[in-house]
Amino acid sequence: MPASVWSELTAAMCRVLPGVLDAVAGVLDVPAGDGPVLAPRGERVALLVDGYERLGPVDGWVRDRLLPRLPATSVTVMAGRLPPRPEWRADAAWSELLRVVSLRNLDPDATRSYLDRRGVPVPRQSEILTITHGHPLTLSLVVDVLAHDPDVALAELPTDLVGGLLERLVSGVPSAEHRRALEVSAVARTTTEGLLRDVLSDSGDPHALIRWLAGLSVAEVRSDGVLPHDLVRDLLDADLRWRDPDGYREVFRAIRAHALGRVRRGEGREQQRAIADLKFLFRNLRSVLSPVAWEFWGDHYPDRVALADRDVIIELIGSAEGDRSAALAKHWLDRQPAGFHVIREPDGTVRGVVGLLDLTNASRNDRAVDPGTAAAWSYVERTAPVRAGEVVTQCRFIVDAETYQGPSPTLNAVPILTLQRQLTTPRLAWDFVTLAEPDRWEEYFAAADLPRAVGTDFFVDGRRYGLFAHDFRRVPVEAMTERWTERALADDALLLPAVAPEPGLLVLSHTDVDTAVRQAMKDLHRPDLLARNPLLRTRLVTSHQGATGAKGLEELIRAATAALAGDPRDDKLFRALDRTYLRTSRTQEAAAATLGLPFSTYRRHLRQGVDRVVASLWQRELGRE
């Protein structure tokens, strides 16, 4: 096979994307189904795959499905940072064909050959060989440093060769704009010309800068942008963070703003990629153990469920969680099929499933059938019920075929799907995530502003599940991402930043409303005290068609009280409220005397009347009256 074909295939295979098979089909004859793959004109096939660790999530498919389809005379070379998984040696057929070579530093001849191809003058090659000992990354950095400063004295480098060379590379860049572009590439998931245009504003030529970045030997050019070698990224990120904290914060926030802008403008897969870029910014929050497989982040995206996927989904959930969970999954698939998403292997088979539900669009009976949705809805009702038009959503099912709820492409897809829903659902109130064995997730989700919903644990087929929840009426989604930003910049997962939520409505529980209404009735003739009542920032008052502020709250209480007078059975309650709060009496004993009632009877009428006013205003707050 020609070298150009090898190069094209290697570049395509280095990207862990669902289109791996399509990349192979671009140079070989790949029939539909599982038929043999043929080479043009019967040529021998040499398949070269670099960076194989990026194909980790589809390793089983490569081993069991892709390679057996190649011609028997094929040779496949896979280079990566990790040794082959045990499954390769455990398979009797592969153990005879497999040869594992542990690659260390390049030998002198290979090193000189590489330097020749990179155009390094022969007089400098011996010096380079001496200080690098053939270490590939160090060689790449040396070449880049020499390209900027051919006369650099390499013998003066510190013991930390990679750090020293990187420092030389950074200090030797053509301009401040080039340096900032390099720093941007270290913080962002991938760097594009559009990102540089937004982050660098009017300084520098983004087109020239992205071409310069792409030309660095320590950078990789992918379909979605340029990214540096992982070690180079870590060193650049750490260097900028300690050397120029203000500059780091500026770059971080500019990349965040760029990603959020793409999220707002985009839809579908493009929006998901923007969300992946946004979430990648928070990868270095080291004070919590992240369940995310960052090495594969942004390489897999959820797909819509096809009719043929239904049985596979139910079987997948059943094998991981039991027959009862499978029945519940079928229940929700029948009612909300659009909420389910699958993560596919390169050949289209289902690797994992994520089930998202809209609880407000489900019937009471449907919610009650499932202990998971029943627990979520009960928590909403007793904590902060939804108002008319508000939405409650739940990530109800998360299952990966290989790791269940461990780090995997499926688990990586969950924050992308949930954040996409949170950013695009109008009037989203609550969002829940359901996970098995919830104790292990508490610290991570607390840092993500989805704390454990206390008292919501439930059991299905003997396995315990827990819920993690966020009320977006209290802290809207963009205020939530600002909290993440402050935690990431402080490297403190437990930080509670003083990020004020967007001005808006208070969402009070029934208990809070009960307390506030009773206090407002006592303060009815004190506008200064009414002005401090929390009800003034609830929908109850802000949606009132009459007066605003304290006067509006007074009108609402008087109207709810007067409504009791319309029913002869409630007239006694109205008279107790009228004499006590609307007209005011010096004491409750005096009010009872004026009404001609025994004090115990008066107190009973007053208590019942206040309860009726509270109930009426609570229904109005929920938008149900």
N, C-alpha and C positions, 0 to 999 in steps of 0.2 A: 504494500500500500504506500502511495507517495507520502513524503514527509508532510506536505501541506495538508493532506487529509488527516494524518496523525494529529497535527497541531490543532486543526479545527475540532476534531473529536475530543481531544484532551480538554480544550477550553470549555466545550459544552458540558462534558461530564463533571467538570470541577464545580458546577453549580448544582446544588441539591434542589432540584425542581421537579415537579411532577412530569416535566417533559423530557426526562432522561431518554426514554425510548424514542421520542421524536428526534433527539440529537443523533442517536445511532442511525435512525432511519434516513437522516440527511446524507449519509455516506455509504450505507449498506442497504441491501434489499431486505426489509423487515415485513414479512407477510402478516396479515391479521391473525389473531389467535395466538397459539403457542408454536407455530411452525418454525422450521429452522431459518436462521438468518444467513443470507448468502452474500458473498463478496462479488463485486463487479468482475466479470470476465474470469471468474474462478480464481482470482488472486488469493494468496495467503493473507490472513488478517492478523495484524498486530494492534491490539487495543491498549493504548497507554492512558492511564488515569492518574493524574496528580491530585494531591490534597484529598485522598480517599476518605479521611476522617469526616469530610463534609457529607459523605454518602452513608454515614453511620445509620441514620434512621431507615435506610432502604437496603442495608447490608444483606438481609435475608433474601430480598427480592433479587439482588445482583447475583448472589451465590446460587439460589435455587431456580431462578426463572430466566435471568438474562444470559449468564455465561453458558449454561447447557444448550442454548439455542445457537451458539456460534459454531462455525465449522470445526471439526475435530482437529484440524491442523492449526487452529488459532493459537496465538500466544497472547496472554493478557498480563500486563505489568501494572500493578497498583501501588503507588507510593503514598505513604501517609505517616502521620506522627504516632499512630497507635498500632500495636501489633494486631494481627488478625484475631477475630473473636474465636473463642473455643469451639464454636460450631464448625469452623473450617476443618479443624483437626479431628473432631469427633465423627465427621462424616468419612466413612471408609473410602469412598470414591475420591473425595477431594484430598484426603491425607496422602494418597499416592501421587497425586498430580501437583500438589502444592510445594513450592519452595519459598521459604521465608529467609530473606537476607536482611540482617540488621545493618543499616547504613550509618556509618559514622562520618568523620570528616573525609573530604575528597583527598585522594592521594595526590602526590606532587604532579604527576602527568595530567590527571584530570583537572587539577587546579590551573595549571599553565594553559591547558586547552580552553578552559572557560575564560581566562583573562585575555587570551588571544582573540576569542570571539567578541569580547567586550571592548577590544581596541586598546588595552592597557600596554604601554610601551614595555618591551622586554627588559630594559634595565631596572624597572620597578617591580617586576614580577617576583624576583627572589626575595626582596624585602617584604612583599605582601605575603608570600608563602611562609616566611619566618614568623610573622606576627599573627597570622590567622590560623595556621596549621590546617588549612583547608576547610574551616568551618563555613558552611554555605551562606548563612545569613550575614556573617561578618564579611565574607567576600563581596556580597551584594552591596553592603554599606560602604566598603572601601571603594568600590567602583564608582558609586554615586559621589562620594567625597572627592575623589580624584577628578571627576567630571567638572566639579565646581572649582577645585583648586589643584591643578596638576602638580604643584610643587609642595604640597602639604608634607610635613615631616611626620611620618607615621610612627617613627620610633618614640615620639614624645607622648603617644597615647597612654592613658592610664591602664591599670590592670583590667578594669571592666571594659573590654574592647567594644562590646556592642553599645554600652552607654557612651563611651568616649567617641566612637565613630558617629553615633547619632547626634551627639552634641556638635561635632564638627559639621555634620550634614546640615543641621538646623542653622548653625551660625554662618554657614557658607552659602545659604540660599540667596538668590539674586536680589531680593528686596524684602521689605517688611510685609508686603502683600503676599509674597510667596510663603513666607514663614507662617502668616496667619492661615493661609490655605492649608498648609500642612497640619496645623493645629486643629483646624476644622475637621479634617479627615480623620483625626484621632478620636474626636468626640462623637461624630456622627456615625450612624451605621454604615452608610455609603455616602459618597460625596458626588454631587452632580453640578453641572454648570449653573443650574437654577438655584441650588443651595448657596453656592458661592456668591451669586448675584445678590441674593437677599442678605446674607450674613455680612459680606464685605461692603455692601451698599455701593457707594460711588468710587471706592478705592480699588484700583486694579482692574484688569481685564479678565473677567471670569472665564472666557473662552481660552485665553492663553494659559491661565492658571490651571484649568482642568487638564489641558494637554500636558502641561509640565508635570502635574501629579501622576498622570497616567504613564509618563515615561520613566518614573523612578523604578529601579529594580526591586525595591521593597514594597511596591504597590501592585495590586491585582485589579485588572479591569474586568468588570462583570457587566451583565446586561442592565443592571440597575444602578451602576455608578462605579466609582473607584474606591477601594479600601486598602489600607496598609496591612502589612504583615502583623499578625496578632501581637507579637512581642514588641514590634515597633509602635503599634497603637498604644499598648500599655505604658511604654516608656514615655512617649510623647504626652499622653494624657496626664501621667503623674508629674512630669516635668512642668507642664503649664500650670497644673493645679497648685504646686508649691511655689513656683517662681513668680507667677503673676495671678494671684487669686481673683483680682477684679477682672482681669482679662479672661480668665476661665469662666467666670460667671457670665460675662458678656457673650462669649461664644456659645455657652450652654443655652442661655435664654434665647439667643438669636436662632439657634437650630430648633429649639422648641417652638418658637413662633412660626418658623417656616413649616414645620410638620403640622402644627395645628391649622395653619392656613390651607395646606393641601387637604387636610381632613374635611374642612368646611366646604371646600370647592369640589372635592372628589365624590365618587360613589363606587360601589362595588369593590372590585379587586384593587383599583388604584387607591381607594380610600383605606383599604386594609393595609396596603404597603405603607401609606403615610402613618397609620397607627403603629405599625411595626417600628418605623423610624422613631416615633415619639417614645414608645416604651423602651427602646434600646438605650435611651439616654440614662435610664435609671438602673442600669445593670450593675453599677459599682457600689451599690448600697450594701456595704460589707457587714453591717451589724446584724443582718438577718440572713438566714439560709434560704436562698432562692430556689424554688422548685423548677425554674425555667432552664431549659437546655440552651444556653446562650450561644453555644457554638453552632447551633442549627437555626438560630433565630432569624426569621424573615425568609426562610427557605421553603416553608410549607404554608399553604393558605387553605381555608375551608372551602368546600364545594357544596353546591346545593344537592339535595337528595333526589335521586331518580327513582322511578317506580321499582326498578329491579333491586334497589338498595334496601327496601323495606325489610325483607326477611333477613338479610344479612345484619342489619342494625339490631333487630330483635334478638337474633342468635348471639351477636357480639355482647350485648348487654346481659343477656341471660347467662352466658358462659362466665362472665366476670362477676355478676352480682346475684344470680339466682333467678328462678322461674317467676317469682313475684315481681321483681324489677322488670323482667322481660314483658310481663303482662301490663305493667304500668306504662312502659315505653310504648307498647302497642296502643294503649288507651290514648296517649297524647299524640302519637303519630296519626291516628285516625282523626283527631280533632284539630291539631295545629301542625300539619306536616311542614309548613314553611319555616317553622322554628328549628327544625333539625338540620344539621350540617355534618358532612363527612369529610374526613381527611383521607386522601387516596394515595396508594402506592403508584409508582410510575406507570404501571400497566392498567391503572384505573380501579383496581380492587380496593375495597374499603379497609383502611388501616385503623381508623378511629371514628368516634361519633361524639358530637356535642349537641345536646338538646336544650333549646331556649324556649321558654313559655311566657305567654302574656296572661297573667292570672286575672287581670281585669276583664279579659275577653273570654273567660271561661265561666261556665255556670257554677253555681254553688255546689251542685251535686258532683260535677267533675272535679272540683277542687277537693271535695271531701273524700273522694275515692282514694286519692293518693296521700299517704301520710306526710310526704315531703311538701306538697303544695298546701295541704291543710295546715301544717306547722308554720309555713311562711305567712299564709293569710291570717291565721290566728295572731301571730306576732304583730302584723300590721294593725289589726283591729284593736289590740290592747295597748299598743305603743303610740302610734300616730296614724290614725285611719286616713284613707284617701278621700279627697274631696271630689266633687263631680268633675269628670273629664280627666282625672289624673290616672296614671298607669303604674301598675306593679308588674315587674318581670322577674323571672327566675331562671338561672342556669341549672337545670334539673338533672341532666345526665352528662357525665364525662367518662368515656371509656376508651382506652387505647388497647389494641389487640395484644401488644407485647408487654407494656409496663403498667396497664390499668390506669392508675392516676399518678404514676411516677413521671419524671422528666421524659418528654417524648414530643414528637411533632403534634400530637393531639393536644397535650397540655399547653404547648406553645400557642395553639390556636385559640385557647379560651380567652386570654386577655384581649386578643385582637377582636374577637367577636363581641365580647361584653362591652369593651370600650366603644366599639362602633355603634352598638345599640344605645349606650348611654349618651353618646354625642348626637344621635340622630332621632331619638324618640321624644316627640313633643310632650311636655308636661309629665315627664317621668318622675314618679315619686320615689318608690322603692325599687332596688335591684338586689337580688339574692344570688349567691353561689352555693351549690350543694356539694359537699365532699364527704367521702367516707373517712372514718377515724379522724374526726375534726381536731383533736387536741394538737396534732402535729402541725396544723396549719395556722394556729392562732397568731404567732408572732409575725409571720409573713403578711397575713391579711390585715392585721392591725396597722402595719406600715403602709399598706395599700389603701387605707381608709375604708376597709370592709371588715369591721370588727365582728367577732362572734355574736350572733343573735342569741342572747342568753335564754335558756328555757325552750329551745326549739329542736333539740336533738330528737331523732326518731329512729326506729328500727325497721328494717325490711329484710326478711330471711335471716334474722339473727345478726345482721351487720348494723353497726351504729353509724348514723350520718349526722352531720351538723350543718347549720346555715350560717353564712357570713353575709352581712347586709350593709347597705348605705342608703340614707335618706337624702335624695338629691334636692329636696326642697330646702333643707337646712344648709347643705354645702353643695352647690351646683358643680357640674362636672369640671368646668374649667378652673374653679376655685380648688377642686380636689387635685387637679394636675399641678396647680401652683404649690400646694402642700407637698406633693411628691418632689417638686423641684427644690424647695427649701430643704427637705430632708436629704436629697442627693447631694446638694452643694455643701451641706454641713456634715455629710456622711454619718447621719444619726437617724436611724429608723424610728426611734421613739420620740423624736422632736415633734412638738406640737406648735407649729409656726403660727405666728399672729397674723394669719391670713384671714381677713374679714370676708365672710361670704358676700356675694353680690346683694345689694339692697333688695329686699323682697319681703315675702310674707313669712311670718312665724307659723310654724306647724306645731300646734299644741295638742297634747293628748287630752283625752276626755277629762282626766283628773285635773289637768292644768286649766282647762276651760271652766270646769265646775268651780274651781277656786277663784278664778278671775271674775266670773259672773257674780258670785256671791259678794266679792269685794266691791265690784262696781255698783251693786245695788246699795251697799252701805255708803258709797261715796257719791251717790247720785246728785247731791246738791253741792258737791265740791269739785268744780271743773279742774282745779289744779291737781287734785288727786286722781280724777278720771284720766287726765292726760298722761299719767304714768302707767295706766293699766295695759298689760301686754295684749289685750284684745284689740287694741288700736292697730296692731300690725298683723292682724289675721284677716283672712278673706271675709269673715263675718262683717267686719266694719268697712274694709276697703271696697267691698262690692255693694255696700249700702247705697241706695239711690237717693237718699236724702242728704242731710248735713254730713260733714266729714269730721274726723278727729273725735274729741271727747263729746261734742254735741251729737255726733252720729251715734256713738255708743249709747248715750242717754236716750235717744229716740228709739233705738232698738229695744232697750229694756222696757221702756214705757209701752211700746207696741206689743211686746210679748206678754206683758202684764195685763194690758187692756183686753187682749184676746180671750182671757179667762172670763171676762164679764159677759161674753157673748153666749155662754152656756149657763142656764140657771143652776145646773149641778155644780158649776165651778164658781158661782158668784161669791160664796163664802170665802174661797181662796183669794179671789180678787180683792175683796174688802180688807182682808188681813194684810195683803201686800200694799194696797193703796194707803191704808192708815199708817203702816210702818215705814214704807220707803218713799212712796210718791208724795205724800203730804208731810210726812215725818211727825213723829210724836216724841215727847221728851224721854219717855221710857216705854219699854214693851208692856209694863204693867198698865201704864196710862192708855196705851192703844187698846189693850184688852177691855179696860173699863169703858172707853168710848164706844166700843163695839158691843158692849153689854154681854161679854162672853167670859166664862171661867178662864183663868189664865192657862190651864192645861189644854183646853179646847182651842184657844187662840193660838198657842204654840204649835199645835198639831196642824191647824189650817195654814199657818205661816210656813211651816216646814214643807208641807205638801205644795204650796204655791211656789216657793223658791225652786223646788225640784222640777216643777212643770216649766218654769221659765228657763232653767238651765237646759232641760231636755229640748225645748223649742229652739233655743239659740244654738245648741250643739248640732241639731239637724240642719239649721241654716248654714252653719260653718262647714258641714260636710256637703252642702249643695243639694240636700235632699228635701228641701221645703221651699 
